[in-house]
Amino acid sequence: SVVTEFLQKHIDNGELKYHMKDFSFYRDSFHFCAVTREGNLSGTVNVTVRPLVRAAKDLHWPRSTTILIDTHVLDASELAKKTRSIPSFHIIQQPRAGKLIKLHKQSESQLRNNFTQADLEDGSVALEVFDHDEVNPYPNIDGFQFLLRADGVPPGIGAFEFRTVPYLPTHRYNATLLKVSSLNGTTLATSSSSPTVRGEDTMDDYSSSVTWDPNEIARRGNIATSDSVVTGSAATASNDRVLTPAGNN
């Protein structure tokens, strides 16, 4: 039942739960006033739904290349199993120095604003990394932000992050390289390797932060700092946990 008053012991005993009813939003909040002997304290609890997705980390991808985005890179298969649906990724912020493209049998086209888990499994999504700063020998942080949607759960907001580096023909990258622009678009069949997504890999707090800004990251440098992470009293939910009260396990 809905409550408007509760005690600290209810929180300590795990008797208080938050239940999101409207599955069209990824963010919510509620205000509270705590009455104590010392006085009253008021505040706000912010709730953000994070995506149930596995993502490869510590990626260094060469500029002037086209890189395959498949389930070795991004994988929402667990969410697909829990919801018995095909999750879809809706892009809300494109890469700063690249573009997502859709691969076809004989051609490729710029990806509009979304792709699905099925597209990742089919190997029909790729990322074209621009040659925007070839003279810079140091990695630049880039990425894209997305909403992950599935049936019966609210969308989760997350971000996929990678670093761009100069292309070196003799170097083996943790990626599947499809083309190298400096080689006139020559398809590479054996000079790359797929990144490994381990079972415990998930979007970390930094990369799934709703305050993620690739332009701000680029200005700060190459090290992720905690000032871009939602902290304080912001409570974070996960879009797999809301399945429990909904009975969709």
Secondary structure, 3 states (H helix, E strand, C coil): CCCCCCCHHHHHCCCCCCCCCCCCCCEEEEEEEEECCCCEEEEEEEEEEECCCEECCCCEEECCEEEECCCCCEECHHHHHHHCCCCEEEEEECCCCEEEEEECCCCEEECCCEEEHHHHHHCCEEEEECCCCCCCCCCEEEEEEEEEECCCCCCEEEEEEEEEECCCCCCCCEECEEEEHHHCCEECCCCCECCCCCCCCCCCCCCCCCCCCHHHHHHHCCCCCHHHCCCCCEEEEECCCCHHHHCCC
